Amino acid sequence: MVDLFQFMPEGQVSNSMERTSSIQADFNAVLATLEKLGQPSLKEMLIRNHGVQEPCWGVKLGDMKPLVRKFKHRQDLAWALYDTGHYDAMILAGMIADPMAFKRQDLTRWLERARGGSLAGHTVPRLVALGPHAWVLGPRWIELKNARKRAAGWVVLGMLALSRPDDTLDMQRLCSWMQRVGASIHDECYEVQYAMNGFLIQVGCGVEFLHQKAKEVAARVGRLNLDLGNNACQCPEALAYLKRSAQKGVIGKKRTL
């Protein structure tokens, strides 16, 4: 039996023996369920095409939904599942975690362990964007030397623009970051280019006030020909995407992360 409390951050372990037993049972049951839901073909695809590392069972996100409904905001389980280092458990941890329960160092630690698949590109940035540390960690991460972490920072900033009310956004900083995208995107590696392009689209779609500015920057950026590996992922042309979104009448409409 796995001792889940070896994974928990300092100060998070309950002193209640009854609760300890209950959490341990849930933890073991979740891992057993994930293993049963695993699909070898999906596992092979994730490892071959998306950089996911073992251990991994290959569980579809849709198949995790019953677990998400049952254990939503069970932060005790989220800590333990993520720190198993098992890809499927880490994905589920991000789906059930309470974004308000994280300290900055917790999110930094999760990003450090986010390797392959959608962990660094979606799971961890989403938790940051939904929580109270987004305006600190997003700008901090885009300055890091590590490309994976830098890309995660751009994803955080794009999610903020797309999901949060305009009166809570720092328009001046968003403009400055868009200008930076226009000036430096072609000097970045593919992973960061993809994230910066996404940021530009999310700002242009999520903030009506900055839509025209986003189109101007997107016109300078042009189409990015990125090698995203042996998978079906594509990098949309930002200007064309923004024009289509305007035609659909969705500019300025906020999205739920």
Residue pairs with C-beta under 8 A, 6 or more apart in sequence:
1 24
1 28
2 27
2 28
2 31
2 84
3 24
4 23
4 24
4 27
4 76
4 77
4 80
5 13
5 20
5 80
7 79
7 80
7 82
7 83
7 84
8 76
8 79
8 80
8 83
9 79
9 106
9 109
12 75
12 76
12 79
14 20
14 23
14 76
23 76
23 77
23 80
26 71
26 74
26 77
27 77
27 80
27 81
30 67
30 71
30 77
30 81
30 89
30 92
31 81
31 84
31 86
31 89
33 67
34 57
34 59
34 64
34 67
34 86
34 88
34 89
34 92
35 57
37 57
37 59
37 60
37 63
37 64
38 57
38 58
38 59
38 88
39 57
39 58
39 59
39 60
40 58
41 58
42 58
42 59
42 60
43 56
43 57
43 58
44 58
45 58
46 52
46 56
46 58
46 87
46 116
46 117
47 53
47 54
47 56
48 230
49 229
49 230
49 231
50 116
50 117
50 118
50 229
50 231
51 115
51 116
51 117
51 229
52 87
52 116
52 117
53 87
53 115
53 116
55 85
55 86
55 87
56 86
56 87
56 88
57 86
57 87
57 88
58 88
59 88
59 91
59 92
61 91
64 88
64 91
64 92
64 95
67 92
67 96
68 92
68 95
68 96
71 77
71 96
72 96
73 96
73 97
73 98
74 96
75 97
75 98
75 101
77 93
77 96
78 93
78 94
78 96
78 97
78 98
78 101
79 93
80 93
81 89
81 90
81 92
81 93
81 96
82 89
82 90
82 93
82 94
82 97
82 110
82 113
83 113
84 90
85 113
87 116
87 117
87 119
90 113
90 114
90 119
90 123
91 117
91 118
91 119
91 123
94 119
94 123
94 124
94 126
94 127
95 123
97 127
99 127
99 128
99 130
99 131
100 131
100 132
102 110
102 127
102 131
102 133
103 133
104 133
104 136
104 137
107 124
107 127
107 128
107 131
107 133
107 137
108 137
110 124
110 127
111 120
111 124
111 141
111 149
111 152
113 119
114 120
114 123
114 124
114 148
114 152
115 148
120 148
120 149
120 151
120 152
121 151
121 152
121 155
121 195
122 155
124 152
125 152
125 153
125 155
125 156
125 159
126 159
126 257
128 134
128 137
128 138
128 156
129 138
129 156
129 159
129 160
129 163
129 257
130 163
130 257
134 156
134 159
134 160
135 160
135 170
137 153
137 156
138 153
138 154
138 156
138 157
138 160
139 153
139 157
139 173
140 153
141 149
141 150
141 152
141 153
141 156
142 150
142 153
142 154
142 157
142 177
143 150
143 153
144 150
144 153
147 188
147 189
147 191
147 192
148 191
150 188
150 192
150 195
151 191
151 192
151 194
151 195
152 195
153 195
154 192
154 195
154 196
154 198
154 199
155 195
155 198
155 199
157 174
157 177
157 199
158 195
158 198
158 199
158 200
158 201
158 202
158 203
159 202
159 257
160 169
161 169
161 174
161 199
161 202
161 203
161 206
161 207
161 210
162 202
162 203
162 205
162 206
162 254
162 255
162 257
163 206
163 254
163 255
163 256
163 257
164 254
165 254
166 207
166 208
166 209
166 252
169 207
171 207
171 209
171 210
174 203
174 207
174 210
175 210
175 213
177 199
177 203
178 199
178 200
178 203
178 210
178 213
178 214
178 217
179 217
181 196
181 197
181 199
181 200
181 217
181 221
182 217
182 220
182 221
185 193
185 196
185 197
185 221
185 224
186 193
186 221
188 196
190 226
190 227
190 228
193 224
193 226
193 235
194 224
194 226
194 228
194 235
197 221
197 224
197 235
197 236
197 238
200 214
200 217
200 218
200 221
200 238
201 214
201 218
201 236
201 238
201 241
201 242
203 210
203 214
204 210
204 211
204 213
204 214
204 215
204 218
204 238
204 242
204 245
204 251
205 211
205 241
205 242
205 245
205 250
205 251
205 253
206 252
206 253
206 254
206 255
207 252
208 251
208 252
211 242
211 246
211 251
211 252
214 238
214 242
215 239
215 242
215 243
217 238
218 237
218 238
218 239
218 242
219 239
221 238
221 239
222 237
222 239
223 237
224 235
224 237
226 235
228 234
228 235
245 251
